[in-house]
Amino acid sequence: MSKAPEDEHPVKAFGWAARDKSGHLSPFNFSRRQTGDEDVSFKVLYCGICHSDLHSLRNDWGYTFYPIVPGHEIVGEVTEVGSKVKKVQVGDKVGVGCIVGACDSCDSCNNGLENYCRKMILTYSSKYHDGTITYGGYSDMMIAHERYIVKFPENMPLDAGAPLLCAGITVYSPLKYFGMAEPGKHVGIVGLGGLGHVAVKFAKALGAKVTVISTSPSKKSEAIDQLGADYFLVSRDQDQMKSAMGTMDGILDTVSAAHPILPLLGLLKYHGKLILVGLPDKPIEIPCFPLVMGRKTVAGSTIGGMKETQEMIDFAAKHNITADIEIVAMKDVNAAMERLAKNDVRYRFVIDIGNTIAETKL
């Protein structure tokens, strides 16, 4: 007979969980393992709300284990380290992103690409090495193996830095890997949401000329005046799109809604690259003719390995890159989810765990 969540492990923990596909979150007592020799335990201070949290709460992708404690943009202060831990010490500010484990021995893991390991363990609603379910950062404390801990630089604000553990690495990794954001390159960013606004900041810091591509003309001022983009294209304006054809070295598509790909391929130079990081719920149609005639590439990318995630945080701190956020209290998380479902946020919600979770304890 399986144990109750609060009895599985020796360390008592508290968070907010959903028990079914309604996705409604409420207070939840559970437990975490003791700090092992290579583990880091920390008090959670902030946790970002990612759109994938909403999908997971509602089991939109079909892999959710209930009860589910979401949250994979987790930051806080180290309270205990194992005897073999070298990366951090008590008092350091750290984070945990989308993954807390992998096989640590395959080609992907050996090359710093734990995110592509076939045995990758997600931070929540996944099964850990011991068979127990992983619980995320909508909770008062967290524990992870040192390999999956990201050390935060002193000048990186924890609240606005938290979303970088998912949104930041999701855009940084493909910009770097595909060589799209370099001095002299022209990169397009499709969508100006949680991913897109961070992508603009990273691409500019990497030296690229940036064009934001959006269906919303009202976002032009934000894109150029606030985020520093060089140009703005309304994708529904045929004249604007035609005038920009063949001008971009690469395009990073952050949109998760179904949308046409052909117009974006037309914006690329020959040898141009269209990289998909959004997750539309329906298959997309990719015409072959423009790919063949321009030797163009359509590819995908997801988050990044641990070495690259640390590199991204260090780069962000050096260039003062953070997410634009709205802070919410733990008790208001369901209201935040309702707003997120309506895209009513500019651009990321972050839960103030450290100051607000205690008042909600059972």
Phi, psi and omega per residue, in radians:
M1 nan 2.232 -3.095
S2 -1.240 2.645 -3.128
K3 -1.460 2.717 3.043
A4 -1.194 2.669 -3.100
P5 -0.922 -0.611 -3.105
E6 -1.344 -0.171 -3.102
D7 -1.967 -0.018 -3.092
E8 -1.172 -0.631 -3.056
H9 -2.279 2.885 -3.047
P10 -1.394 -0.329 -3.064
V11 -1.695 2.080 -3.130
K12 -1.281 2.404 3.129
A13 -2.400 2.826 -3.120
F14 -2.421 2.406 3.097
G15 -2.742 -2.837 3.074
W16 -2.112 2.344 -3.045
A17 -2.373 2.723 2.946
A18 -1.784 2.457 -3.103
R19 -1.796 -0.202 -3.090
D20 -2.740 -3.080 -3.032
K21 -1.213 -0.127 3.037
S22 -1.104 -0.449 3.140
G23 1.347 0.054 -3.110
H24 -1.226 2.248 -3.116
L25 -1.689 2.477 3.091
S26 -2.643 2.884 -3.099
P27 -0.965 2.542 -2.975
F28 -2.643 2.148 3.028
N29 -1.606 2.314 3.105
F30 -2.607 -2.845 -3.092
S31 -2.561 2.743 3.067
R32 -2.217 2.826 -3.110
R33 -1.239 2.860 3.025
Q34 -1.218 2.774 3.134
T35 -1.253 1.979 3.115
G36 -1.412 3.121 -3.082
D37 -1.020 -0.546 -3.087
E38 -1.975 0.319 -3.098
D39 -1.737 2.745 3.033
V40 -2.196 2.209 3.053
S41 -1.876 2.466 3.115
F42 -2.580 2.643 3.039
K43 -1.358 2.193 -3.136
V44 -1.342 2.225 3.119
L45 -1.855 -0.698 3.111
Y46 -2.467 2.637 3.024
C47 -2.520 2.189 3.098
G48 -1.270 2.700 3.046
I49 -1.829 1.998 3.134
C50 -1.708 2.633 3.123
H51 -1.062 -0.485 3.103
S52 -1.203 -0.425 3.021
D53 -1.037 -0.765 -3.130
L54 -1.121 -0.787 3.101
H55 -1.054 -0.743 -3.099
S56 -1.182 -0.712 3.123
L57 -1.006 -0.633 -3.087
R58 -1.652 0.050 -3.125
N59 1.003 0.644 3.140
D60 -1.103 -0.489 -3.092
W61 -1.754 -0.048 2.992
G62 1.418 0.235 -3.127
Y63 -2.117 0.156 -3.045
T64 -1.246 2.337 2.959
F65 -1.758 2.180 3.093
Y66 -1.748 2.547 -0.055
P67 -1.240 2.603 -3.103
I68 -2.073 2.194 2.976
V69 -1.807 1.852 -3.065
P70 -1.350 -3.046 3.045
G71 1.912 1.920 3.065
H72 -2.312 0.490 3.003
E73 -2.250 1.222 -2.863
I74 -1.883 2.236 3.089
V75 -2.340 2.653 3.138
G76 -3.087 -2.829 -3.058
E77 -2.053 2.282 -3.085
V78 -1.128 2.291 3.123
T79 -1.946 -0.386 -3.123
E80 -2.780 2.463 3.074
V81 -2.254 2.620 3.092
G82 -1.276 2.884 -3.042
S83 -1.131 -0.375 -3.103
K84 -1.815 0.070 -3.117
V85 -1.298 2.294 -3.117
K86 -2.076 -0.391 -2.993
K87 -1.250 -0.696 -3.042
V88 -2.399 2.950 3.083
Q89 -2.397 2.950 -3.139
V90 -0.978 2.328 -3.124
G91 1.740 -0.331 3.114
D92 -1.185 2.674 3.047
K93 -1.659 2.274 -3.027
V94 -2.435 2.989 3.080
G95 -2.499 2.800 2.986
V96 -2.254 2.301 -3.131
G97 -1.724 -2.334 -2.963
C98 -1.387 -0.313 -3.075
I99 -2.267 2.578 3.120
V100 -2.179 0.088 3.140
G101 -3.048 2.853 3.049
A102 -2.843 -3.020 -3.116
C103 -1.305 -0.403 3.105
D104 1.133 0.260 -3.102
S105 -2.447 -0.192 -3.121
C106 -1.384 3.090 3.131
D107 -1.031 -0.717 -3.142
S108 -1.073 -0.858 -3.123
C109 -1.134 -0.711 -3.122
N110 -1.189 -0.319 3.127
N111 -1.860 0.354 3.079
G112 1.245 0.426 -3.133
L113 -2.092 0.925 -3.135
E114 -0.979 -0.461 -3.124
N115 -1.190 -0.261 3.097
Y116 -1.899 0.156 3.065
C117 -1.179 2.379 -3.128
R118 -1.184 -0.291 3.132
K119 -1.932 0.425 3.104
M120 -0.965 2.412 3.125
I121 -1.928 2.044 -3.139
L122 -1.269 2.718 -3.066
T123 -1.139 -0.499 3.056
Y124 -2.468 2.748 3.131
S125 0.941 0.710 3.074
S126 -2.347 2.986 3.107
K127 -1.832 2.224 -3.137
Y128 -1.386 3.073 -3.099
H129 -0.978 -0.568 -3.101
D130 -1.531 0.078 3.094
G131 1.586 -0.131 3.130
T132 -1.459 2.775 -3.107
I133 -1.381 2.425 3.104
T134 -1.448 2.499 3.110
Y135 -2.112 2.441 -3.005
G136 -1.589 -2.702 -2.887
G137 -1.606 0.028 3.012
Y138 -1.371 1.035 -2.989
S139 -2.713 2.912 -3.021
D140 -1.435 -0.346 3.127
M141 -2.605 2.792 -3.082
M142 -2.473 2.651 3.063
I143 -2.456 2.418 3.130
A144 -2.684 2.726 3.036
H145 -1.083 2.533 -3.098
E146 -0.901 -0.621 -3.105
R147 -1.029 -0.512 -3.031
Y148 -1.820 0.289 3.077
I149 -1.729 2.356 3.068
V150 -1.900 2.206 3.120
K151 -1.501 2.262 -3.127
F152 -1.583 2.252 3.042
P153 -1.060 2.688 -3.059
E154 -1.064 -0.549 -3.068
N155 -1.569 0.057 3.126
M156 -1.582 2.006 3.109
P157 -1.110 2.350 -3.048
L158 -1.195 -0.688 -3.079
D159 -1.179 -0.940 -3.111
A160 -1.352 -0.236 3.095
G161 -1.521 -0.397 -3.075
A162 -0.957 -0.824 -3.108
P163 -1.105 -0.299 3.125
L164 -1.147 -0.390 -3.127
L165 -1.170 -0.279 3.010
C166 -2.148 -1.111 -3.085
A167 -1.063 -0.730 -3.103
G168 -1.117 -0.880 -3.100
I169 -1.246 -0.498 3.127
T170 -1.093 -0.584 3.126
V171 -1.682 -0.589 -3.118
Y172 -1.107 -0.785 -3.059
S173 -1.036 -0.905 3.122
P174 -1.194 -0.603 3.087
L175 -1.013 -0.728 3.138
K176 -1.307 -0.898 -3.015
Y177 -1.077 -0.737 -3.089
F178 -1.573 0.086 3.053
G179 1.074 0.584 -3.072
M180 -1.496 -0.533 -3.046
A181 -1.958 1.435 3.117
E182 -2.332 2.792 3.098
P183 -0.931 2.243 3.132
G184 1.641 -0.250 3.133
K185 -1.522 2.644 3.096
H186 -2.011 2.032 -3.088
V187 -2.078 2.419 3.051
G188 -1.754 2.468 3.083
I189 -2.041 2.003 -3.129
V190 -1.591 2.086 3.131
G191 1.643 2.334 -3.129
L192 -2.113 1.078 3.096
G193 -1.963 -2.538 -3.104
G194 -1.035 -0.702 3.086
L195 -1.413 -0.822 -3.018
G196 -1.060 -0.720 -3.083
H197 -1.174 -0.587 3.079
V198 -1.265 -0.649 3.111
A199 -1.037 -0.710 3.103
V200 -1.030 -0.789 -3.107
K201 -1.111 -0.785 -3.137
F202 -1.166 -0.764 -3.120
A203 -1.073 -0.720 3.104
K204 -1.153 -0.740 3.138
A205 -1.135 -0.498 3.112
L206 -1.416 -0.108 3.014
G207 1.820 0.085 -3.071
A208 -1.468 2.773 2.905
K209 -1.509 2.316 -2.954
V210 -2.135 2.288 2.992
T211 -2.053 2.195 3.047
V212 -1.548 2.325 -3.135
I213 -2.017 2.057 -3.005
S214 -2.520 2.713 3.030
T215 -1.465 -0.154 -3.007
S216 -1.916 1.809 3.109
P217 -1.004 -0.472 -3.087
S218 -1.161 -0.262 -3.110
K219 -1.544 0.016 -3.083
K220 -1.050 -0.804 -3.113
S221 -1.107 -0.743 3.103
E222 -1.038 -0.820 -3.066
A223 -1.078 -0.792 -3.043
I224 -1.549 -0.887 -3.025
D225 -1.342 -0.631 -3.074
Q226 -1.691 -0.699 -3.055
L227 -1.720 -0.260 3.039
G228 1.593 0.237 3.078
A229 -1.120 2.683 -3.127
D230 -1.502 -0.634 -3.088
Y231 -2.451 2.874 -3.141
F232 -2.440 2.239 3.113
L233 -2.035 2.299 2.986
V234 -1.568 1.986 -2.992
S235 -1.167 -0.321 3.118
R236 -1.562 -0.077 3.127
D237 -1.631 1.814 -3.049
Q238 -1.061 -0.642 -3.137
D239 -1.156 -0.758 3.110
Q240 -1.096 -0.791 -3.119
M241 -1.118 -0.723 -3.131
K242 -1.118 -0.658 -3.117
S243 -1.210 -0.354 -3.105
A244 -1.760 0.078 -3.093
M245 -1.069 2.376 3.076
G246 1.246 0.423 -3.050
T247 -1.918 -0.168 -2.976
M248 -1.953 2.410 3.086
D249 -1.347 -0.549 -3.121
G250 -2.741 2.746 3.076
I251 -2.356 2.286 3.046
L252 -1.851 1.996 -3.063
D253 -1.723 1.922 -3.070
T254 -1.750 0.064 -2.989
V255 -1.447 2.318 -3.134
S256 -1.779 -0.012 3.042
A257 -1.593 2.689 3.105
A258 -1.081 2.328 -3.123
H259 -2.759 2.719 -3.094
P260 -1.254 2.437 -3.128
I261 -1.651 -0.541 -3.064
L262 -0.915 -0.806 3.138
P263 -1.061 -0.573 3.141
L264 -1.228 -0.687 3.105
L265 -1.060 -0.585 3.123
G266 -1.160 -0.419 3.140
L267 -1.330 -0.320 -3.047
L268 -1.396 2.543 2.929
K269 -1.229 2.969 2.976
Y270 -1.081 2.544 -3.034
H271 1.243 0.147 -3.123
G272 -1.234 2.788 -3.053
K273 -2.223 2.232 3.027
L274 -1.890 2.017 -3.067
I275 -1.940 2.180 -3.114
L276 -1.702 2.193 3.046
V277 -2.143 -0.184 3.034
G278 -1.402 2.912 -3.088
L279 -2.253 1.345 3.071
P280 -1.051 2.561 -3.093
D281 -1.468 -0.012 3.083
K282 -2.209 2.623 3.124
P283 -1.046 2.546 3.097
I284 -1.758 2.662 3.140
E285 -1.729 2.168 -3.127
I286 -2.043 1.894 3.138
P287 -1.267 2.411 -3.061
C288 -1.381 -0.599 -2.996
F289 -0.967 -0.895 -3.137
P290 -1.163 -0.439 3.077
L291 -1.208 -0.851 -3.090
V292 -1.137 -0.786 -3.055
M293 -1.229 -0.360 -3.138
G294 -2.050 0.165 -3.036
R295 0.789 0.883 -3.107
K296 -1.662 2.802 -3.067
T297 -2.143 2.375 2.932
V298 -2.044 2.168 -3.074
A299 -2.455 3.040 3.112
G300 -2.285 2.891 -3.138
S301 -2.752 2.589 3.074
T302 -2.425 2.355 -3.105
I303 0.512 -2.334 -3.119
G304 -2.974 2.930 3.081
G305 -1.286 3.059 -3.015
M306 -1.225 -0.679 3.116
K307 -1.078 -0.765 -3.129
E308 -1.231 -0.580 3.101
T309 -1.132 -0.715 3.065
Q310 -1.125 -0.716 3.096
E311 -1.037 -0.739 -3.140
M312 -1.099 -0.784 3.140
I313 -1.113 -0.725 3.122
D314 -1.125 -0.724 3.108
F315 -1.117 -0.758 3.140
A316 -1.075 -0.738 3.124
A317 -1.111 -0.704 -3.133
K318 -1.121 -0.610 -3.056
H319 -1.866 0.245 3.089
N320 0.975 0.742 3.119
I321 -1.692 2.164 3.041
T322 -2.416 2.947 3.034
A323 -1.453 2.645 2.998
D324 -1.488 2.104 -2.918
I325 -2.235 2.840 2.936
E326 -2.198 2.140 -3.120
I327 -1.415 2.374 3.068
V328 -2.259 2.669 3.075
A329 -1.430 2.745 -3.133
M330 -0.991 -0.702 -3.091
K331 -1.167 -0.299 -3.098
D332 -1.770 0.241 -3.030
V333 -1.138 -0.615 3.141
N334 -1.184 -0.656 3.074
A335 -1.135 -0.655 3.096
A336 -1.127 -0.671 3.112
M337 -1.127 -0.683 3.105
E338 -1.112 -0.720 3.098
R339 -1.177 -0.687 3.132
L340 -1.072 -0.694 3.126
A341 -1.079 -0.434 3.123
K342 -1.724 0.127 -3.082
N343 1.025 0.560 -3.138
D344 -1.653 1.124 3.085
V345 -2.752 2.426 3.062
R346 -2.188 1.731 -0.084
Y347 -2.106 -0.273 3.134
R348 -2.435 2.416 2.954
F349 -1.459 2.490 3.023
V350 -2.319 2.253 -3.139
I351 -1.504 2.260 3.059
D352 -1.432 1.406 -3.077
I353 -1.124 -0.835 -3.014
G354 -1.020 -0.623 -3.070
N355 -1.727 -0.192 -2.995
T356 -2.238 -0.238 -3.062
I357 -1.290 -0.554 -3.069
A358 -1.054 -0.601 -3.091
E359 -1.253 -0.190 -3.119
T360 -1.800 0.046 -3.062
K361 -1.132 2.563 -3.115
L362 -1.170 nan nan
